[in-house]
């Protein structure tokens, strides 16, 4: 017996030793893929010596002898820190994710591959200027050198049991197009859903669903829309009994999904103590670990830059050369997504569908058929046929034997280039605005300030020129009515605002312009104006500003927008009798109104959810005929301006228009409240759960979801309760929010603020994994400029050694 015990002990000890050995091997393998931080290194292709310095948070400062060398070194650093994330970006835009992660990514690849971005960027690269190709090639060669200099392939590829493919010069353009996919509606789902609605609803109801603003608007140009009169709403909707019963069907889980966009705003030097303009920017995107952005300062000589030197800092996008948002000492700039209309369906009239002939103005044309092969890791490739017309790929067949092709700016030559890099050469506001109007990027609201104290706004990127008197929310028909696209608007046709009389500027993904400029920009589903208005009002409430004041506006989580909904809910509770179980269930928890989306707020999430349920009741009723007719193909339209007509109905409660399935408005409100109470855990649990319990950070590495919980936690930021919400300046949710916050005055960068979530490094063993994240969570000001160098890497050309 003793012998068996000894054998068992030896076996157990051996298993423990093997486990420890496996852990040691895994730890050594992980460490082998850490970036190089110190020492000398030869970088092939470099023309002169360069340096890479890192401060305590891993913020990088690159000093080089030329722009080309700076981009080569930036590519080297990006690849060392973030090659896997760069790879995901290029693959997401090319529809090549399944080749890396397997069949689960095929639905995404099918949807994206129809745009054939790989072929488009190859053509775009071939047509680029010699200078742009030089920079793209330098960046790609630097990235491949950075990958080769790692002692082991990046750790994520080891988990996937694959090897990284080399970086190509045109891959940077794919990363640029990845932002088009992220910021714009690449499937044109909004217009498709409205086309469905148009088949079954009258023009009046559609007028409400496509309303271009509300009483919450705060545009830079023009004024807010007047509050709709309830009689006008009822007149447009018609009698409610003419609509089908809404039944139990529900629309999307949230009538206000997060808008990918941002806040940016600025004050002129006349409102600061020393005459400096202040620019604030916080770009709202999906949050992950590591963060989408990478902090860097680039320094290199350039004869056409002010003073012959570029010194630009801010955030870069791994995979793309240059600084995306930042300051040069002469100008500072920040972006929000414009949500203009940059997509149209074009009706295709077939002559001979089998042969692929279709009508065009004055004749016929033939489609081009492309055979796209979708590679799949561990499986057989899939073949996708893409049918393209002169307007774009065919996405849908319509009911009248025609089809719908997609015209999207991203498909057109000139939609993307490296023009943003020219911002480093801008000496003042006028030069920066000219660069913005000529650059190829997903169209953005650009707010810019210069060192003289001036501020301005314009749209950065290229806008399509539409011809014909057409409704862009209907399919264009070049054959029948001459509606089409004809190139780009000229820079002097793009709206601008310089030196505003208020000395203030603000945008937040809502309507910015009016009059003749609004049709030029269009409505691509821009956001309700509540967040933009709250920012405007905060700016107008002060006459003197410094950096901390603009940061405070970025962190503002006051729930101004929901104040009236709380008041309405309390009025309804007072009116309701004991038989109204839903409203009575909400009574105790909503007595005290916090007035903020604080992490510990309990009334806020209930009022928020109540508003959402009321909007669903109204939209369910309006859209019931569309849902019934379209069946499984029904696509609920996003109606960001629903507040414009739902609030008048909810506040006045006209007897002529009670939501379907309910005998009275009070009964409908009680049903909405009961739904809120049930989702809060039942009547006994209402008020026991705070906003922070729902709004808890879920910021993880892309591979975390496929790993056991202990490893997933190691690849995630802490699960901390977060304040803020989508209609408030501090717009943040569990995995969505400010991907950076910046406040800076050009020429006074030493006083600036810049922080971001998710950390600087993509390696969980790096000292910079998660660096700066806690400052972002707490909203603490951290310096815009890099701190004292803690690491220095000296890069030399091969010829010097």
C-alpha atoms as one frame of an Amber mdcrd trajectory, in Angstrom:
protein
   0.000   0.000   0.000   2.806   2.402   0.891   4.289   1.819  -2.548   1.082
   2.873  -4.248   0.985   6.017  -2.118   4.566   6.863  -3.067   3.791   6.265
  -6.770   0.700   8.447  -6.506   2.689  11.193  -4.841   5.348  11.023  -7.526
   2.682  11.162 -10.246   1.024  14.166  -8.624   4.356  15.911  -8.217   5.145
  15.176 -11.864   1.818  16.632 -13.022   2.376  19.758 -10.943   5.883  20.083
 -12.352   4.564  19.704 -15.899   1.897  22.315 -15.221   4.487  24.708 -13.813
   6.744  24.024 -16.778   3.888  24.725 -19.184   3.174  27.988 -17.382   6.850
  28.929 -17.522   7.066  28.121 -21.235   3.883  30.102 -21.895   5.167  33.049
 -19.881   8.506  33.000 -21.722   6.725  32.750 -25.069   4.511  35.702 -24.178
   7.499  37.772 -23.064   9.318  37.000 -26.302   6.727  39.025 -28.228   7.151
  42.168 -26.106   8.254  45.288 -28.003  11.812  46.584 -27.844  12.015  49.624
 -25.584  15.723  50.419 -25.220  19.051  50.140 -26.971  20.405  50.508 -30.497
  18.808  48.855 -33.510  19.310  48.879 -37.256  16.135  49.785 -39.178  16.408
  48.892 -42.887  15.560  51.724 -45.272  16.132  54.470 -42.729  17.924  57.496
 -44.212  19.243  58.926 -40.953  19.329  58.198 -37.257  15.996  58.311 -35.411
  14.903  57.955 -31.808  11.872  56.434 -30.112  11.304  57.623 -26.552   8.576
  56.376 -24.212   7.374  58.031 -21.032   5.981  56.285 -17.958   2.632  55.638
 -19.708   4.186  54.434 -22.958   3.414  57.601 -24.907   5.853  57.589 -27.814
   7.967  60.465 -29.096   9.555  59.861 -32.508  12.360  62.124 -33.683  13.482
  61.598 -37.267  15.326  63.387 -40.052  12.457  63.431 -42.560   8.752  62.746
 -42.896   9.486  59.472 -44.662  11.766  58.331 -41.847   9.189  59.387 -39.245
   6.509  57.265 -40.942   8.906  54.329 -41.226   9.608  54.525 -37.496   5.904
  54.968 -36.702   5.153  51.817 -38.691   7.890  50.011 -36.734   6.435  51.097
 -33.387   2.826  50.383 -34.357   3.726  46.865 -35.461   5.722  46.141 -32.332
   2.877  47.271 -30.079  -0.280  46.564 -32.099   0.295  44.331 -35.136  -2.661
  42.063 -34.364  -5.004  45.041 -34.072  -3.639  46.482 -37.328  -4.324  43.128
 -38.955  -7.908  43.092 -37.675  -8.489  46.569 -39.092  -7.264  45.747 -42.597
  -9.097  42.414 -42.623 -12.349  43.941 -41.371 -12.347  46.396 -44.296 -11.324
  43.780 -46.865 -13.760  41.078 -45.699 -10.925  38.720 -44.774 -11.553  38.000
 -41.097 -12.560  34.347 -41.555  -9.092  33.570 -42.868  -7.742  34.604 -39.468
 -10.399  33.453 -36.985 -12.473  30.886 -38.874 -16.040  30.338 -40.078 -17.810
  32.424 -37.372 -16.551  35.544 -39.165 -18.061  34.545 -42.533 -21.299  36.557
 -42.121 -19.220  39.691 -41.598 -16.950  38.865 -44.522 -19.906  38.284 -46.854
 -21.431  41.637 -45.951 -18.142  43.512 -46.374 -16.681  41.696 -49.380 -19.465
  42.947 -51.633 -17.656  46.301 -51.504 -14.415  44.745 -52.827 -12.192  47.107
 -50.875  -9.036  45.089 -51.436  -9.335  45.641 -55.193 -10.253  49.284 -54.693
  -7.228  50.100 -52.541  -4.895  48.399 -55.000  -6.239  50.711 -57.700  -6.117
  53.678 -55.330  -2.509  52.964 -54.422  -1.545  52.738 -58.083  -3.137  56.165
 -58.699  -1.618  57.834 -55.611   0.978  60.569 -55.918   4.637  59.665 -55.708
   4.867  61.336 -52.288   1.925  59.373 -50.902   3.343  56.098 -52.214   6.684
  56.945 -50.625   5.057  57.421 -47.235   2.884  54.316 -47.536   5.877  52.214
 -48.574   8.042  53.601 -45.758   5.310  52.877 -43.229   4.787  49.333 -44.543
   8.515  48.552 -44.575   8.791  49.912 -41.033   5.856  47.782 -39.905   7.389
  44.628 -41.366  10.715  45.467 -39.739   8.946  45.933 -36.425   7.265  42.565
 -36.802  10.538  40.870 -37.718  12.333  42.449 -34.763  10.056  40.709 -32.256
  11.623  37.585 -30.819   8.326  35.747 -31.303   5.207  36.369 -33.347   2.647
  38.560 -31.561   1.006  36.564 -28.806  -2.519  36.655 -30.311  -1.370  34.684
 -33.356  -0.020  31.971 -31.077  -3.454  31.577 -29.509  -5.037  31.380 -32.963
  -2.282  29.046 -34.220  -1.650  31.237 -37.230   1.132  33.478 -38.430   0.855
  37.135 -39.373   1.034  38.060 -43.016   3.347  40.918 -44.063   2.051  44.475
 -44.229   1.583  45.892 -47.701   1.607  49.605 -48.562  -2.044  49.540 -49.619
  -3.060  47.953 -46.308  -2.890  51.382 -44.669  -5.649  52.462 -47.052  -7.718
  49.492 -45.902  -7.339  50.754 -42.332  -8.655  54.107 -43.533 -11.632  52.392
 -45.124 -12.222  50.435 -41.920 -13.170  53.796 -40.419 -15.670  54.346 -43.266
 -17.311  51.052 -42.295 -17.247  51.988 -38.621 -18.645  55.496 -39.037 -21.003
  55.150 -41.997 -23.902  52.893 -42.965 -22.121  50.659 -45.464 -25.282  48.609
 -46.159 -27.478  51.716 -46.334 -29.786  49.984 -43.857 -31.519  53.193 -42.855
 -32.673  53.975 -46.395 -33.630  50.341 -47.002 -35.825  50.359 -43.877 -37.419
  53.636 -44.994 -38.040  52.215 -48.464 -39.880  49.347 -46.779 -41.912  51.809
 -44.744 -42.694  53.865 -47.850 -44.409  50.863 -49.458 -46.993  50.606 -46.686
 -47.299  54.015 -45.023 -48.596  57.298 -46.269 -46.412  60.283 -47.018 -47.543
  62.045 -43.831 -46.379  59.289 -41.503 -43.096  59.151 -43.388 -42.713  62.883
 -42.868 -42.599  62.200 -39.126 -40.263  59.223 -39.368 -37.795  61.243 -41.464
 -38.139  64.549 -39.632 -34.841  66.449 -39.892 -34.696  67.842 -36.357 -36.492
  68.685 -33.149 -36.902  71.326 -30.487 -33.675  69.972 -28.931 -31.528  71.066
 -31.880 -28.582  73.391 -31.348 -27.105  73.850 -34.854 -24.210  76.121 -35.658
 -26.214  77.495 -38.564 -29.942  78.173 -38.295 -32.164  77.441 -35.290 -33.894
  74.526 -33.628 -37.063  73.089 -35.137 -40.267  74.293 -33.469 -41.982  71.916
 -31.087 -44.559  70.053 -33.128 -48.163  70.864 -32.332 -49.957  67.703 -31.226
 -52.838  68.389 -33.606 -50.329  68.446 -36.447 -48.867  65.125 -35.290 -52.292
  63.501 -35.177 -53.124  64.957 -38.573 -49.963  63.466 -40.068 -50.487  60.078
 -38.442 -54.181  59.855 -39.193 -56.664  57.972 -36.990 -54.988  55.291 -34.954
 -57.740  52.760 -35.717 -56.601  52.821 -39.349 -53.339  51.241 -38.267 -52.966
  47.575 -37.458 -52.659  46.477 -33.849 -49.086  46.469 -32.684 -49.529  43.222
 -30.777 -46.592  41.916 -28.789 -43.957  42.542 -31.448 -41.220  44.898 -30.351
 -38.692  46.962 -32.168 -34.995  47.018 -31.380 -33.813  46.498 -27.795 -32.995
  50.177 -27.537 -34.657  52.900 -29.575 -31.536  55.010 -29.040 -28.541  52.831
 -29.947 -25.209  54.600 -29.417 -24.289  56.966 -32.203 -20.696  56.513 -33.289
 -19.479  60.021 -33.437 -18.062  62.348 -30.822 -18.208  65.756 -29.221 -15.980
  68.592 -30.303 -16.134  72.226 -29.385 -13.914  75.264 -29.136 -13.671  78.749
 -27.714 -11.794  81.628 -29.320  -8.973  83.586 -27.717 -11.342  86.408 -26.786
 -12.745  84.069 -24.102  -9.440  83.050 -22.514  -7.206  85.056 -20.212  -4.171
  85.001 -22.484  -5.821  84.948 -25.937  -5.301  81.274 -26.736  -7.957  79.287
 -28.598  -9.050  76.069 -26.896 -10.126  72.972 -28.839 -11.858  70.020 -27.138
 -12.493  66.651 -28.756 -13.754  63.297 -27.513 -14.430  60.710 -30.201 -17.098
  58.138 -29.292 -16.386  54.673 -30.630 -16.472  51.055 -29.546 -14.073  50.564
 -26.636 -11.575  47.734 -26.414  -8.249  46.765 -24.882  -5.945  48.036 -26.192
  -7.602  51.278 -27.234  -8.162  51.957 -30.934  -5.821  54.985 -30.737  -2.093
  55.115 -29.949  -0.590  58.241 -28.395   2.446  59.705 -30.156   4.464  62.855
 -30.753   6.208  63.136 -34.134   9.124  65.503 -34.795  10.908  65.943 -38.108
  12.095  68.729 -40.422   9.848  69.789 -43.310  10.670  72.751 -45.542   6.999
  73.619 -46.144   6.030  73.530 -42.436   5.992  76.708 -40.312   9.536  77.250
 -39.092  10.731  74.323 -41.209   9.850  71.821 -38.476   6.907  69.523 -37.726
   6.172  68.880 -34.067   2.755  67.256 -33.863   1.191  65.324 -31.018  -2.075
  63.566 -30.355  -3.457  60.174 -31.291  -2.473  57.943 -34.188  -4.355  54.974
 -35.641  -2.179  51.832 -35.806  -2.092  50.781 -39.437  -2.198  54.349 -40.737
   0.703  56.828 -40.998   0.356  60.188 -39.246  -1.542  61.835 -36.404  -5.340
  61.707 -36.726  -6.334  64.249 -34.068  -3.984  66.591 -32.265  -2.019  69.834
 -32.255   1.084  71.138 -34.001   1.758  74.283 -31.994   0.164  76.261 -34.839
  -3.225  74.567 -35.238  -5.235  72.047 -33.225  -8.111  70.016 -34.608 -10.719
  67.482 -33.525 -13.470  65.490 -35.234 -17.036  64.332 -34.813 -18.820  62.140
 -37.326 -21.063  64.318 -39.471 -23.839  61.780 -40.169 -24.523  63.398 -43.511
 -26.041  61.411 -46.351 -23.200  59.715 -48.208 -25.158  56.734 -49.569 -27.928
  56.369 -52.099 -29.682  53.422 -53.636 -29.874  53.694 -57.418 -32.657  51.875
 -59.244 -31.407  49.394 -61.855 -33.794  48.756 -64.765 -32.855  45.425 -66.323
 -32.882  44.866 -70.057 -31.748  41.274 -69.864 -31.039  40.249 -66.319 -29.479
  36.896 -67.144 -26.927  38.506 -69.422 -26.540  41.427 -67.054 -27.695  44.270
 -69.293 -29.377  47.316 -67.738 -30.606  50.695 -68.891 -28.603  53.879 -68.467
 -29.411  57.416 -69.628 -29.252  57.300 -73.404 -28.669  53.559 -73.762 -27.566
  50.346 -72.072 -24.626  49.014 -70.110 -23.490  45.658 -68.826 -22.712  44.591
 -65.268 -19.313  43.383 -64.160 -19.320  40.090 -62.263 -16.593  39.446 -59.722
 -15.798  36.083 -58.193 -14.664  36.790 -54.631 -13.088  33.893 -52.739 -13.535
  34.032 -48.969 -10.765  32.070 -47.260 -11.693  30.285 -44.019  -9.231  29.188
 -41.368  -9.497  25.419 -41.044 -12.194  25.119 -43.708 -12.938  25.230 -47.396
 -13.099  28.649 -49.075 -16.448  30.123 -50.019 -17.134  31.856 -53.321 -19.206
  35.036 -53.415 -20.370  36.595 -56.677 -20.524  40.386 -56.651 -22.527  42.087
 -59.395 -21.450  45.669 -60.048 -23.078  48.422 -62.058 -21.635  51.809 -62.965
 -23.225  53.157 -59.778 -22.020  50.443 -57.430 -22.732  46.842 -56.343 -26.264
  45.439 -56.496 -27.520  44.853 -52.936 -31.281  44.289 -53.215 -33.991  43.169
 -55.600 -37.069  45.359 -55.397 -40.709  44.422 -55.896 -41.047  45.787 -59.440
 -38.403  43.609 -61.145 -35.809  46.295 -60.659 -32.800  46.094 -58.377 -31.034
  48.568 -56.120 -27.350  49.311 -56.516 -25.473  51.151 -53.791 -23.774  54.448
 -54.516 -21.413  55.133 -51.596 -18.715  57.754 -51.394 -16.239  55.117 -50.194
 -16.448  53.475 -53.628 -15.418  56.641 -55.456 -11.924  57.781 -56.366 -10.899
  60.614 -54.067 -12.814  59.358 -51.011  -9.582  58.475 -49.200  -6.051  59.820
 -49.335  -3.298  61.036 -47.017  -4.451  64.655 -47.189  -4.933  64.727 -43.430
  -1.129  64.647 -43.065  -1.051  68.136 -44.552  -2.480  69.485 -41.295   1.055
  69.353 -39.918   1.967  72.063 -42.493  -0.905  74.433 -41.700   0.333  77.752
 -40.330  -3.093  79.091 -39.381  -6.841  78.510 -39.395  -7.385  79.443 -43.049
  -4.745  76.995 -44.258  -6.130  74.244 -42.021  -9.679  74.715 -43.334  -8.438
  74.543 -46.933  -6.650  71.277 -46.157  -9.761  69.894 -44.461 -11.978  70.579
 -47.491  -9.603  68.743 -49.814  -8.682  65.725 -47.684 -10.088  62.270 -48.334
 -11.542  60.900 -45.069 -14.970  59.722 -43.851 -16.685  63.111 -43.733 -16.211
  64.704 -40.308 -17.165  67.859 -38.474 -13.734  69.448 -38.056 -13.369  72.048
 -35.315 -10.045  73.863 -35.572  -8.237  76.544 -33.591  -4.972  78.334 -34.282
  -2.303  79.922 -32.114  -3.592  83.436 -32.807  -6.845  82.565 -31.009  -9.118
  82.069 -34.044 -11.528  79.135 -34.364 -13.470  77.637 -37.258 -15.650  74.721
 -38.350 -16.018  72.909 -41.637 -16.591  69.425 -43.025 -13.383  67.495 -43.596
 -13.758  65.019 -46.426 -15.467  65.021 -49.802 -19.205  65.437 -50.334 -21.059
  63.951 -53.310 -22.727  66.268 -55.820 -26.280  65.134 -56.512 -27.959  66.236
 -59.725 -31.687  66.383 -60.337 -34.509  67.449 -58.049 -34.576  64.227 -56.054
 -35.417  62.916 -52.604 -32.193  61.259 -51.384 -34.226  59.036 -49.022 -35.803
  57.399 -52.071 -33.906  55.367 -54.629 -32.355  57.592 -57.281 -33.410  56.791
 -60.824 -31.021  58.212 -63.443 -33.035  56.657 -66.271 -36.527  57.850 -65.340
 -35.904  61.205 -63.636 -32.224  62.056 -64.135 -31.306  61.825 -60.448 -27.677
  60.773 -60.062 -24.280  61.650 -58.628 -21.843  63.840 -60.528 -18.453  63.966
 -58.835 -17.672  65.931 -55.684 -18.658  69.339 -54.396 -15.893  71.883 -54.833
 -14.141  73.028 -51.631 -15.766  76.468 -51.848 -19.202  74.783 -51.901 -18.602
  73.019 -48.579 -20.037  74.968 -45.631 -17.671  76.753 -43.244 -17.953  78.923
 -40.158 -15.006  81.161 -39.296 -14.639  83.420 -36.278 -18.234  82.979 -35.013
 -19.769  85.982 -33.316 -20.290  84.028 -30.099 -16.580  83.028 -30.106 -17.789
  79.464 -29.546 -18.270  76.360 -31.706 -19.862  72.994 -30.893 -20.868  69.786
 -32.678 -22.057  66.416 -31.387 -23.304  64.317 -34.339 -26.551  66.269 -34.659
 -27.775  68.694 -37.288 -25.152  71.416 -37.714 -26.375  73.408 -40.726 -29.604
  74.625 -42.271 -30.907  76.332 -45.392 -29.126  75.590 -48.659 -26.308  73.778
 -46.862 -28.513  71.107 -45.298 -29.422  69.381 -48.604 -25.740  69.429 -49.579
 -24.786  67.588 -46.406 -27.967  65.556 -46.091 -29.414  63.556 -43.222 -27.688
  60.224 -42.739 -29.491  59.580 -39.453 -27.815  62.252 -37.376 -28.449  62.213
 -33.647 -31.089  63.954 -31.571 -29.765  67.389 -30.638 -29.930  66.993 -26.845
 -26.223  66.305 -26.306 -25.180  69.077 -28.683 -27.558  71.513 -27.002 -26.243
  70.694 -23.525 -22.702  71.402 -24.704 -23.777  74.670 -26.336 -25.587  75.810
 -23.207 -22.583  74.981 -21.024 -20.354  77.036 -23.311 -22.757  79.976 -23.231
 -22.916  79.851 -19.438 -19.330  81.116 -19.068 -17.349  84.023 -20.419 -13.797
  82.933 -19.516 -12.364  79.475 -20.110  -9.292  77.375 -19.477  -8.545  73.747
 -20.241 -10.194  72.413 -17.068 -13.473  74.101 -17.990 -13.709  72.310 -21.334
 -12.767  68.993 -19.740 -15.605  69.543 -17.266 -18.036  69.857 -20.175 -16.725
  66.601 -21.641 -17.396  64.938 -18.270 -20.857  66.467 -17.841 -23.358  63.703
 -17.059 -26.286  65.885 -15.994 -29.505  64.385 -17.338 -31.005  67.644 -18.611
 -32.738  65.866 -21.466 -34.720  63.501 -19.207 -35.931  66.113 -16.708 -39.263
  66.558 -18.514 -39.762  62.787 -18.767 -39.260  62.428 -15.019 -41.825  65.148
 -14.428 -44.257  63.392 -16.783 -43.728  60.057 -15.033 -44.403  61.604 -11.611
 -47.577  63.250 -12.913 -48.768  59.903 -14.267 -47.997  58.138 -10.993 -50.024
  60.738  -9.108 -52.899  60.331 -11.560 -52.886  56.529 -11.584 -54.945  54.506
  -9.158 -53.960  51.320  -7.318 -54.987  49.223 -10.308 -52.128  50.606 -12.379
 -49.497  48.197 -11.147 -46.681  49.337 -13.416 -46.806  53.004 -12.484 -47.217
  52.198  -8.791 -44.182  49.897  -8.937 -42.051  52.825 -10.107 -43.370  55.263
  -7.511 -40.969  54.805  -4.552 -37.763  54.655  -6.621 -38.564  57.758  -8.678
 -39.554  60.134  -5.877 -36.045  61.572  -5.799 -34.629  62.666  -9.131 -30.814
  62.619  -9.137 -30.718  64.794 -12.224 -27.587  62.981 -13.391 -26.560  59.676
 -14.930 -24.449  58.905 -11.880 -23.205  55.373 -11.340 -25.291  55.101  -8.141
 -28.463  56.700  -9.551 -31.625  54.588  -9.252 -34.305  56.906 -10.656 -32.297
  57.753 -13.768 -32.298  54.238 -15.344 -36.030  53.862 -14.664 -36.951  57.179
 -16.277 -34.645  56.417 -19.189 -36.258  53.010 -19.714 -39.760  54.477 -19.374
 -39.077  56.967 -22.152 -37.736  54.162 -24.353 -40.872  52.060 -23.774 -43.202
  54.932 -24.614 -41.322  55.574 -27.850 -41.610  51.859 -28.678 -45.351  51.959
 -28.109 -45.741  54.807 -30.593 -43.335  53.418 -33.180 -44.814  49.907 -32.894
 -48.215  51.378 -33.698 -46.973  53.432 -36.638 -44.894  50.628 -38.115 -47.302
  47.751 -37.519 -48.516  47.710 -41.171 -44.916  47.574 -42.375 -44.010  44.741
 -40.013 -47.102  42.768 -40.999 -46.517  43.168 -44.734 -42.758  42.585 -44.743
 -42.747  39.669 -42.304 -39.310  38.273 -41.538 -37.721  40.809 -43.890 -38.979
  43.740 -41.821 -36.145  46.067 -40.838 -37.148  48.612 -38.181 -35.972  52.081
 -39.179 -33.875  54.010 -36.731 -35.810  57.193 -35.922 -33.378  59.457 -34.062
 -35.782  62.410 -34.090 -38.692  60.430 -32.619 -38.747  62.815 -29.668 -40.127
  65.461 -32.036 -43.486  63.693 -32.314 -43.547  61.241 -29.400 -43.161  63.946
 -26.762 -46.175  66.007 -27.973 -48.277  62.829 -28.017 -47.099  61.715 -24.577
 -47.450  65.114 -22.948 -50.865  66.081 -24.418 -52.291  62.541 -24.807 -54.855
  63.167 -27.552 -57.869  60.887 -27.383 -57.807  60.564 -31.159 -54.467  58.783
 -31.021 -53.976  56.156 -28.324 -51.298  53.499 -28.996 -52.759  50.329 -30.467
 -53.857  47.635 -28.048 -54.685  50.046 -25.232 -57.946  51.626 -24.154 -56.374
  54.860 -22.964 -53.090  56.676 -22.739 -52.915  55.971 -19.022 -53.273  52.257
 -19.716 -50.524  52.478 -22.333 -48.234  54.328 -19.902 -48.944  51.721 -17.249
 -47.992  48.952 -19.685 -44.742  50.777 -20.418 -44.042  51.182 -16.703 -44.818
  47.511 -16.056 -42.315  46.504 -18.724 -39.698  48.726 -17.044 -40.458  47.191
 -13.640 -40.210  43.642 -15.014 -36.872  44.362 -16.652 -35.668  45.892 -13.378
 -36.325  42.581 -11.630 -39.985  42.846 -10.673 -41.927  45.196  -8.413 -40.023
  44.133  -5.304 -36.651  44.803  -6.906 -37.407  48.186  -8.494 -35.027  50.771
  -7.100 -32.480  48.249  -5.843 -30.336  48.379  -8.953 -28.284  51.439  -9.824
 -27.377  52.843 -13.224 -23.804  51.732 -12.657 -24.879  48.085 -12.388 -26.094
  48.286 -15.981 -23.479  50.765 -17.134 -20.459  48.724 -16.048 -17.316  48.823
 -18.170 -16.876  45.842 -20.475 -13.670  46.839 -22.236 -11.874  43.726 -23.442
  -9.359  42.432 -25.922 -11.026  41.048 -29.093  -9.944  37.506 -28.123 -11.120
  37.696 -24.518 -14.550  36.275 -25.277 -13.060  33.046 -26.594 -10.928  32.362
 -23.493 -11.663  30.903 -20.039 -12.789  33.465 -17.468  -9.430  33.845 -15.646
  -7.597  34.549 -18.904 -10.425  36.753 -20.186 -10.147  38.906 -17.068  -6.425
  39.302 -17.686  -7.250  40.638 -21.152  -9.866  43.101 -19.893  -9.949  46.408
 -18.139 -11.588  46.435 -14.672 -15.387  46.094 -14.635 -16.045  49.505 -13.093
 -19.437  51.275 -12.906 -19.447  54.265 -15.257 -21.398  57.523 -15.194 -22.795
  59.047 -18.380 -25.104  57.982 -21.212 -25.755  58.414 -24.923 -27.702  61.719
 -24.861 -25.321  63.406 -22.416 -21.924  64.988 -23.106 -20.244  62.192 -21.136
 -21.537  59.649 -23.618 -20.332  56.279 -22.439 -21.666  52.773 -22.023 -20.163
  49.402 -21.115 -18.181  49.050 -24.342 -18.847  52.351 -26.080 -17.830  55.901
 -25.313 -15.058  58.472 -25.501 -12.129  56.677 -27.117 -10.067  59.710 -26.103
 -10.555  63.084 -24.494  -8.431  65.996 -25.597  -8.376  69.676 -24.666  -5.523
  71.691 -26.140  -4.541  75.207 -27.162  -2.153  75.341 -30.143   1.090  76.891
 -28.965   0.255  76.045 -25.333   0.293  72.257 -25.481   2.039  72.083 -22.109
  -1.304  73.009 -20.496  -3.290  70.495 -22.578  -5.175  67.382 -21.518  -5.268
  63.997 -23.243  -6.359  60.646 -21.892  -7.879  57.487 -23.299  -9.286  54.137
 -22.137  -7.884  50.680 -22.683  -4.212  51.515 -22.465  -1.363  52.128 -24.875
   0.096  48.677 -25.464  -1.547  45.629 -27.000   0.558  43.234 -24.924  -0.874
  42.150 -21.538   2.643  41.759 -20.068   3.710  45.237 -21.132   4.072  47.908
 -18.443   1.852  50.034 -20.711  -1.057  47.579 -20.840  -3.920  49.610 -19.409
  -1.730  52.662 -18.834  -3.816  55.801 -18.436  -7.077  53.858 -18.227  -7.808
  54.813 -14.638  -7.355  58.502 -15.469  -9.962  58.083 -18.200 -12.409  56.327
 -15.861 -12.063  58.979 -13.180 -11.908  61.872 -15.645  -8.607  63.071 -14.223
  -6.639  65.482 -16.370  -3.462  63.898 -17.717  -0.919  65.847 -19.785  -1.305
  66.288 -23.515   2.467  66.251 -24.023   4.589  63.170 -23.310   6.300  63.080
 -19.931   9.949  62.547 -19.112  11.465  59.726 -21.204  11.854  56.432 -19.373
  12.956  54.377 -22.389  14.954  55.267 -25.485  15.417  53.207 -28.638  18.023
  54.508 -31.105  17.408  53.454 -34.714  20.163  53.656 -37.297  20.440  53.040
 -41.035  22.302  49.912 -42.003  25.059  51.943 -43.663  26.030  53.567 -40.355
  27.011  50.319 -38.672
